[in-house]
Amino acid sequence: MEANSTDSQNKAYDAGSIQVLEGLEAVRKRPGMYIGDTTEKGYHHLVWEVIDNSVDEAVAGYCKNIHVTIHPDDSMTIQDDGRGIPVSNHVSGKSALEVVMTVLHAGGKFDNSNYKVSGGLHGVGASVVNALSSWCKVEVKRNGKIWKQSYEIGVPKSPVTEAGVTSETGTKTTFKPDRKIFKGEGIEFRYDILATRFRETAFLNAGLAIHLHDERTDKKELFQYSKGLEEFVQFINEKKRPLHQEVIYFSGEKDNVQVEIGMQWNDSYSETVYTYCNNINTLEGGTHLVGFKGALTRTTNAYATDKNLLKDLKTNLDGDDIREGLAAVISVKVMEPQFEGQTKTKLGNAEVKGIVESLVNEKLGDWFDRNPTTAKNIVKKCVESARARLAARKARDLTRRKTALDSGALPGKMADCQERDPALCEIYLVEGDSAGGSAKQARDRRTQAVLPLKGKILNVEKARFDKMLANDEIKMMVSALGTGIGKENANIDKLRYHKIIIMTDADVDGSHIRTLLLTFFYRQLPEVVEKGYVYIAQPPLYKVKKGKSEQYIKDEKALMNYLLESSISKMEIKNLKTGSSEEEVKQLFVDIEEYDSLLLKMSHKYDPDIIKFLVENAVDFNKFATDTTYRTAEIQKIQKYVKDNPNMGIVDVKDASNSSQFATVQTMKFGRPLITKIDENMDNYPEIKELQTLWANMNAVVQLPTEVITENDKRQVVTYKELYENVMDSSKKGLYIQRYKGLGEMNPEQLWETTLNPDNRSLLRVTIDDAMNAEDTFSTLMGEEVEPRRKFIQENALLVGDLDV
């Protein structure tokens, strides 16, 4: 250690040590500084950066429609009908479009002349997306002309060029995130994450239309709401029972601060309040939330006292009593917003508090006076909440005297750890006494505690606080964690374990128990989740045994890699191209799997068999559009292919409205007609290019047909799919592959090795990146209303891969 220290001291630190990262190099070097991280969250952040620019155009009054398209190769197109990014020469000598796309902190939002209100104030959005994409294309319609520029890893491939005339305006950006930056397994654009964000944005900007199209599944959705926040609140309460049909809505403006508020009470026991500033979700609240809460408590108490509705309570209502079952959205637009921290999750403008307070005092008081029957029902609900709070306090005090919730007493069947520093301690919440017993034997007694849970805990989504306190399993958990429970009493600083690990079976019951536990933490101890203390154990899905050796495999993809690693060197594949290495052969099978997966994703947009035929026969789509002789010959090939495959469909050639020639193939697939149009733009479609690349890579390794020769077998294969399936089948010979369902199938040694040992285990941290999505999910799956749950199951049933029952 000393020698290393001396070496570093001797290394010169001078002017030559100072690096200047040119252009967008800094973004690629430290992407986390600009998009938060390079996981799924940062991946989707690229979309938010581009969308926010279009939304700012809408807020300024220039944009009415935004079209978002997810392509099968996971590239993304975002198009708006705003003014279009300026393309004229900038003072730098380059086109303004190129400056916006390639220079950090370049944009039109630094003064208040172009955008009075804006969420993106740093001018880094478009350039950061460009820098972190393997390729990006921008098309601008402005001043009667179309302008284009393409980039690779943020570098322009050519100057901005004029590409036609148009009567429209707007900006179209297509990009594909760079997989060298986003390396995480399974990262892709998720429809539900995008839809939630776009729905939220459309609610906040009444009238704006956001069109979302996922070409991987052909799912389409339009988000457009004429009443904005009123419909937002109705959406929040869609899976609950509102106490009153009319949404309380009011808005106002003072000192250049615009305020909009929508609110409606329901019969649930949780509050749902979302706050926004300039369309940015302020997850940690801020001055607008403080003003709203203070005015809501004052106004409600003043009305209840004036109407003599608190006579039996003999005390004022608490803010928590009033907000039980409240769904509310607060949106403010501020010219110069001040956010606390880089994440923009807490508003700091002091003047906003008073403006929101005065608006709520005036408008809510007026609404109560004009709707006396509804107002009395709301107050009645608040009084019931107060009574339950007082009853729960008595129950908690009584229980504490009996030491069940006392921080000094631990549940009888819990096995605690020896360490007392919470940062080093972890507790496993284990499904069932049997698995709990194995876990107690297997654990590291120094740092790992185990609490077995018998059966399913109470669904806290449907239960009031006092009923929840009577549940034995919940009392055990609260005693073990040491935090106490309830908004008045929970103290996160007293948490005994900074890793709370939920460990359940990989079946339907296990999933239900896991969901009940997550519901409990989300509703009753949200800080534990927010601080990242809750984890889900991920026991391996497979055990592979050969002779006396055993290996545990995490999932399907890991199993494929294992089979390839263990078998490639023991088999011979004929017709390999000269010099193909073992790594290239392994990559061949990864490419085959990706090729088939991409074809499957495209099956909602095209007939996969037709696309496969076109790709594998190297059809030149540009030549198809311009060379009549070539096109005729290729159409004849397609017709022969269809004829040789009965019931596929018909082939026709038509003139489209723009006079381009199309070959139209109509087939019957999945019980419905599927029309595949082949035109001169096919070569530009990124998913087609991806298939062409994969096909070329596969051809570069092996020539079909081929033979797979193993010690005891020789098989002829004529397609890559057959090759893949044959090699996988051959790889499994001599192996015993066991798929685990329950933790009880493992003995203590196996449980330690796979699930408890920090060196080997796989844990999934639970986070709340999207509060609205989480709220909606818990209300759907765990709430009183049955219909939303039935709808959720119907819409998602076909997405289930493996289901253990």
N, C-alpha and C positions, 0 to 999 in steps of 0.2 A: 504493500500500500504506500509506503514511504517513497519508493522509487517512482511510482506513478505520479505521486504528488510533485516530486522534484521535476519530472519530465514536463508536467503541465506548466510549472513555474518558469522553466527555461524557454518554453515556446514563446516566441515574440508576439506581443500584442501591440501592433502598431497600425498605421494607416492602411496597410495591406490587409489587415484582418477585417476591415469594415466592408461588408458586401452591400451592393446596391442591386436590388432585384428589379429588373426592368419590366415595364409593361405589366402584365398580369401574373408574372412569376410568383409574386408574393402570395397571391390567392392560392395557387397550386401548392406552394410550399407550406402554407398554414391555413388550409381551408376552414378549420374550426373557428377561426377568428371572424369569418364572414358569414357562415351559415350554421354555426353552432357545433356541428359534428359531421362525420361522414357515415353515419348510420342511416337508417330509414328516415329519421327525423330530418336530417340535413338533405337527404335525397328529395324529399317533398318540399323542403324550403326553397329549392330552385324554382319550383312552380309558383310558390307564393311571391317570390321576387318579381317574376314576369307579370303575374296577375295583378299585383298591387299597382303597377304602372298603368294598366288598363282601367282599373277601378278609379285611380286618381283622375283619369280622363273623364270618367263617368261623373264623379263628384263635381268636376269643373263644368259639366254640362255638355260635353262633346261626344260622349260614347253611350250607346244604348244597348249594344249586343257584344258579348264576349263568347267566342266558340273555343272549347277546349277538347282536343282529341288525343286519346292515348292510343298509340300505334302498337301492333303486335310485338314489335321488337323492343318495346318499352321506351321508344322515343316519344316526344310530346310536341303537339302544335297548339299554340295559343294565338288567336286572331281576334282583333277588336275593330270596331268601326269609328275609332276616335280620329284625331287630327293627323295621325301618322308622325313618326319621329322625323324631325327636320333633316333634310339631306344636302342642303346647300353648304358651301365651304365655310368651315369654322376658322377662327383666327389662327389656329395651328396649321392651316393649309390643307387639312384633311376634311372629308365630308363629315358633317355633324353626326350622321348616323354611325360612321366608323368610330368617332370619338366616344359616343355614348356606349358603344359595344366593346370598346377595347381600353378605355381609360377610366381608372377608378376616380370616384368623386367628380364625375362629370354628369350633369343633368340640368333640368329646367325647374328645379324645385327650391333653389336656394334664395330666391326672392319671392315676393307674394304676387307678382304680376301675372304669372301663368297659372299657378295653383294656389288658391287662397288657403286650402286645407289639404294636407298630404300625410300619408302614413310613412312613406319612404322618403326620408330627409337627407340621406347620406350620399345619394348618387352612385351607389355601388351595385345596385340590383342587376341590371342587364349585363354589365361587364363581368360580374362574378359568375353568373350563369354561363356566359360564354367561356370563361376561363376553365370552368369545371366540367365542360362538355367535350366529348371526343370530337363532335362536329356540331355546328349551329348554322342555321340559315335564317336570314331576315328579309322579309319583303315589305316594302312600304308603299302605300298608295297615297299620293299627295300631289296637289296642284295639277291634277289631270294626268299624272304619269305613274308608272310602276317602277320602283327601284329595288334592286336586289344586291345582297352581298352574302358570301359564305365564309365560314371560318373553321379552322381545325385547331383544337386546343387553344382557342382564343386568338389565333393568328389569322388575319384576312388572307384568303386564297387569291383574291383579286380586288381591284378597286370597286367602289359602289358603281353599278352599271344600270343604265336605263333599260327596262325590259318590256315596254309597251305603254299603251294609253288606257285610261280608265276614268269613269265618272265617280268612282267611290273613293273613300279615304279610310285610313287605318293602318295598323301594323300587324304583321303575321310573323311569329317567331317559332321555329321548329328546332329542337335540340335533343341530343341524346347524352345523358350523364355519362361521364368518363368512368369506366369500370376500373381504371387504374387508381382512381380516387376513392370510389365507393366499392370497397372490396367485400363487404359483409355478405354472408351467405343468405340467399333468399330475398335480397332487397329488390323490390320492384314497386312501381306505382300502384298504390292500393285505391281501388274505386271508392271504398267507404270513407277513407281519409279525405280524398279530394271532394267527394260529394258533400261531406259535412261542412268543410270550409266554404265551398261555393254557396251552399244553402244559407249559411250564416251571412256571407257577404251580400247575397241578394236580399235577405231580410233587412239588412242595415241600410240598403240603398234602394228604396222603393222604386219599382219600375224597371230597374236594370235587369236584363235578361242574360243569364249565363247558361250556355248550352254545353252539356258534357256528353261525350260519346266515347265509349270504350270499345275499340275495334277488336279487342281480344275476345269479347263476349257479345258484341253488338248491342250492349246495353246503352240506352240513351235516356237522358233526363234533362228537363228544362227547369231552371230555378228562376222564377220571376214572381214578385209579390207586389201587388198594387198598394196594399195597406202597410207594408213594411213591418214595423215593430208589433203591430196588433197581431199579424199573422205569425210572427216569431213566437209570441207568448202562447198563442193557440197551439203552435207546433210543440212547444215545451210541455204543454198540458194534454197533448193528444192521447197519451197513454195513462192519464190520470182522470179523476172526476172533478171538474171545476165546481166551485161553490156558486158561481154566477156566470151566466153566458157571456155577458158583455165584458170585453177587455177594457180596463181603465187605461186610457191613453191620453197623454198631453205633451205638448212641446212648447218651447219658447226660446227667445234669444235675448241676450243682454251682454253688452261690452264685447261684441264679436265672438261670444261663446254660444253655440247652438246646443240646446238640450232636448232630447227626446226620451220619453219614459213610457213603457208599457208594462202593465202588471195585472195579475189575476190570481186569486187564491184557489187552491184545490184541497181535497180532503186527505192528502198524504201528511206525513209527519216530518218531511224534510223541506228545507228552503232551497230554491234554485234561483240565484241572482247572478246575471251576467253583466259585466260592465265593459264598455268600449270607449276608446278615444281615437277619433279619426280612423275608424274601422279596425283599429288594433285591439285585440282582446286583452284587456288589462287584468290578467289572471289574479294578481295580488291586490286588485282594487285601487284605492287611492282616494284623492279628495272628493271625487264625484260620488263614490260609494259612501264615504263618511257623511257627506251632506244628505244623501238619500236616507240612510238609516236614521240619522238624528231627526230629520223632519217627519219621517214615517212614524216613529215612536211618539213624538210630541203630538202630531195631528190625530193619530188614532186614540191616544189617551184623552186628549182634549174632547174629542167627539163622544167617547164612551162616558166620560165624567159628566158632560153636559146633558146627555140623555139618560143618566142614572143607570147605566148598564153594568157598573162594577160594584153595586151595593153588597152583593153576596161575597165578593172576593176580598174586600177590605184592604186592598193594596192596588197600586198601579200595575199595568201590564209591563213586562220586560220586553225589550226589543226582540229577544228570541221567541217569546210567546206570539208576538205579532207576525213574525216572519215564518212561523211554522206553516208549511203548505203554500207559501208564497212563491209564485213564479214571476220574475221581473227581469226586464232588460233596460239598462241605462246606457244611452249612447250620447256622447258629447263630441262636438267638433270644435277644436281650438286652433287658432292661427299659429301660435308658438307653443306647442306642448312641451312640458318638461317631464321626462320620465326618470324614475329612480332606477339606475342600473342599465346595463347595455341591452338587457332582454326586453325592455319596454313593457314590463308587466305591471308597473305601478305608476299611476299618474300623480305628479307632485304639484301641479299648479294650484296655489292657495286660493286664488279668486274663484275657482270652479266650485268649491265647497259651498260658499254663500249663495252663489247663483242657483245651484241645484236645490239647496234648502228652501229658498224663498219660493221657487217654482212649485215644489212639492207641497209646501204649507198652503199655498194659495189654491192650487188646482185640485189636490186630493180632498181638502176640506170642502171645497165646492161640490165635488163629485159625491161625497158622503151625504151632503145636505140634499142633493137632487135625487139620491137613490136610498131613501131611509130604510126600506125593507132589506135590501142587500147589505147595507152598511151594518145593520143589526146582526145579520147572519155572520158577517165577517168577524164582528166583535165577539159574538157568541163562540165562534171557533177559537179565537184568541184566549177567551176566558177558560175554555176547556183545556187548552194547552197550559195555561198558568196553573190550573188545579193539578194537572198531571205532573207538572214540574215540582210543585210543592209536595205531592204525594211521593214522587220519586226521591226527593231529598230526604223525606222521613224514612223511606225504605232503605235508602243508602246509609243513612246514619244508623238505623237499626242493624243493618247487615254488617256495617263496619264494627259495631260493638260486638258482633258475633265473630269478628275477625275474618270473615270470608273475603272481604275486599281490602282488608288491612294489608299494607305493603310488607308487613313482617311475616304473614302467613302464606304458605304455598300449598297448592292442591296436593292431596294425599298421593295420587298416582303419578305425579310429576317427578322426573329425575332431573335434579338441578345440576349445574356445572360448578366447578370449584373457583373459577376466575370471577373477579368482582368488577373488573373494568368492562362497562357495557360495549365499548368499541371492539373488544376481543371476544365477546360472548355471542352465541347464537342459539336459538330455540327452534326445534322442529315440532310443528303441529302435525301429528301423524294420524291418519285415518285408521281407526280400529285398534283394539287392545293387542291383537296378535302382531301386527306390524310394529306397534309401539313397543312391545316386548323385545322384538328383534333389534329395533333401533337403540333401545336402552343398553343392550349387550354390546352392540357394535360401535357405539359413539366414542368420541374422545372425551372422557369425563372432565378434563380440564376446562374445555371451552364450549362443549355442546350439551345443551339441555334438551330433554324430550318430554312432550306433553301429549299423551294419547287422547284422542277425542272419540267418544262413543257415539256412533250414528251421526245424524245430520243436526247441526245447530239450528237455532231459531232463525227464520228469515226476517231480519230486522227491517226490511223494506216495508213489511206489512204490520209491524208491531210498534206500539208506543214505548217510550223509554221505560216506564215503570214495569211493563210486562217483560221487556228484555232483561231487566235486572233480576227477574225471578228465574231465568233460564240457567240451569246448572253448568252447562258447557261454557256459556259466555262468562259466568262468574269465575270459572276456573281460569279462563284465558286472561281476564282482567287482573286476577290475583297474580298470575304468573308474570305478566308484563310489568306490573307495578306502576302504571301510569295513572290509575284511576280512570273514570269514564264520565262523560257528560261535559258540555262546554264550560261549565263553571269549575269543574273539578279535575279534568284531564290535564296532566302535566307531562309533556313529552320529555322533559329533562330527567324524569324519574324512570324512564324506560330502561329495563335491565339488559336488553339484548338489542344490538344494532343490526342483527340479522334475524328476521322472523321468517322461517322457511316452511311453506305449506307443502306437505308431502302426502299425496293421495294416489290411489290406483289410477291406471290408464284406462278406465272404463266410464260408463255413463254415470254411475253413482259417485265415482271419484271426482268427475268433472262437476257434478252438482254440489258436492261438499266444498270443493275449491271455490265455486262461485258464491256459495253462502258465506264463506270466510272472507272473500274479497269484498262482498257487500257489507259485511260487518266493519271491516277496516275503512272502507270508503265513506261510509255514513257516520261511524262513531269515532274513529281515530284517524281522520284524513291526513293529519300531519305525519303519521308514521309512513304513509304511502308517499306523501310529497317529499319527504327527506330520503326516500329510497331505501327504507329499512325492510320492505316486504319482498320476499323472493318466492319463486315456485321451483321446487326440486324437479329435475327432469331425469328420472331413472332411465337407463338405456332401454330401447325397444327390443333389442336382440341380444342373444348370447350365441356365439358361434363356437362350436366345439369340434376339434379334430384330434382324435386319439386322447391324450391326457391334457392337451393344451386348450385353454378357454380364452375367449376374448369377448368383451362387451362392446356392442355397437350402438351408437346414439340414435340413428334414424336410417331411412331408406337410402339417402344419398351416401352416407358413410358406409352402408353395407355394400353399395355398388363399388365404391373406391376400394374397400377391403378385398372384395372378390377379384377385382382387377389386379391389385397389388400381389395377391397370393397365387394367381394363376397364369398371368401373361407369360412369365418366363418358362412355364412348364408346358406350353402348347405351341404349335407351329401354325402360322397363318400363311397360306400360300399367296403368291402374287403381290407380296409387299414390295413397294418401290425401293430401289437400291438405296441403302444408307438409312432406312427408317429406324430410328432408335426406339428403345422400349418406352421412353416417355412419350414419343410421338404416337406410338400404338395406343397407349393409354388415353391420350388426348383424342384419338380417333373415336373411341367409344363415348367420351364426353360429348364430342361434336354430334355423333349419331343421336344421342339422347336429346340434345338441344334442338337438333333439326326436327325430330318428330314432335317435340314439345311446341316449337314455334308453328309448325303446320297445324297442330291441334288448335292453338290459339287463333290462327287465321281462319279456322273453319266457319266462323260466324260471319266473316266478311267475304270469303271466296270459297269455292269448292276446293278443298285441299288436294284432291287427286288431280284436278286440272292444273293448279299451281305447281304441284310436284312435277307433272309432265313438262310444263313450260321451263321450269328451272333446270331439270335434269336433261332436257334436250337443248339447253343453251339458246333459247329464243332471244334474238336481239330486238328488244322492244322499240328502240328508236328506229331501226331499219323497218320494223313491222309497220310503223306509221307512215314512212316516206316512200318505201319501195313496194309498188303494187305487185310485181312478180313474186317478190319474197313473201309478201303477206298472203297471197293466194296459195303458195306452196305450203306455208305454215298452217293455214286454215285447213287445208286438205289433210295434213298430218293429224291435226286435232280431231277432224271428222273421223278419220280412220281409228284413232285411239278410242273415241266414244263408241264407234261401231263395234270395235273389238271388245268393249266392256258394256254389255247389254244393260238397259234400264238407267244408264247414266244421264241421258238427256239429249238435247238437240243442239246443233250449232247453227248460228245465223250471223249474217253480216248486215249491219245497219249504218245509216248516216245519222250521227248525232246532231243536235241543234247547232253545234259550233263547226259543223262540216268535217269533224275528225272521224276517221274510220274506226269502228269498234267491231271486234269479234265477240259475240255474246254467246256464252255457253249456259244453257239452262239445265240444271240437274235436280234430281230429287234426293235430298239428304236430310236425315233426322226428321223424316215425316213432313217435310215442307220443301217447296221449290226454292232453289238457290241459284241466283243469277250471277255469273262471273263475267265482268266486262274487261276486255283486254284492249288497252289503248296506248297511245304514244307516251303517256305519263308513267306507265308501269315501271320503267327503269328508274324513276325517281322515288318510288315507294321504298322507304327504308327497310321494311320487313322483307321485301323481295330481294333486296341487295344482301341482307343478312343471310337469307337462305342460299343465295348464290355463293357467298363467301364460305359458308359451312360446307356446301356441296363440293366446292373447289378444294377445300382443305381435306375432305374425306378422300377425294379422288387422288390427292397428292400422296396419300399414304398406302392405299391398296387398290388393286385393279379387280373389278368384279367380272365374271363370277370367280369365286375362290373356294378354298377348302380349309376347314379347321381340323387340325390333326392333334389329338391328345394321345396319351399312353394307350388307351383302350378303344379309341374311337376315331372315325374319320367321317366328316360331314361336308357335303357340297352345299354352298349357299350362293344365291343369286342376287340378293338385295342386302343393303346395309342393315335393315331391321332384322333379317334372318341371321346375319352375322352377329349382331348384338345379342339376340336371344339365345343363339347357340353357345356363344362364349359364356354368357351368364349361367346357362344351364350346366355347361361343362365345369364351370368354376365351383358350382355347389356340390359336385360329386365328392363323396367322402367326408362331407361336412354335416354336422347336426346343427341346424339353425332353429333356435327357440325364440318365439316372440312372447315377451312378458306382458301380462295384463295387470297382475296385482303384486303389491309389495310383499305379500305373504308367500309368494313363490320363491323368495330369496331367503337364504339363511343369513345369520348375522354377519358372517365373513363377506358374503356377496354384497350385502347391503352397505357395509362399510366401503368396500372396494369401489362400488359403482355410484353411490348416492351421498355418502357422508364424508368420504375422504376428500379434503379440500384440494388435493393434488389431482384428483381424477374426475370429480363430480362436475356436473353442468347445472348451473343455476340461472333462472330467468328473472331478472329484476322487474318488479311491477312499478310502472310510472303512470302519471296522469298527464300526458302530453296534450290531450284534448278534453277539457272538462265537459264540454257539451256532449261530445260523443259518449263519454263515460256515463254521464247522467242519463242519456237516452237509453243506453244499453242496460243499465241496472233497472231503470223503470220498466223497460220492455220485458226483460227476463224474470224479474223478481217482483214486479208490482201486482196490484189487485186485478187489473184489466186482463182478460183472457184473449180478446181479439187481436191486440198487437203482437202477442206472443205467437198465436197461430199464424199470423201473417209473416212474422220473422222466420218461422220454421219452413213455411211454404216457399219463401223466397230464397232460402239458403240451403235447402235440403240437398240440391244437386251439387253443391260445392264441397260436400263432405267426402273426404278421401277414405280414411279407415275409421270404422266405427266399431268399438268393442262394447258389447252388451252382455 
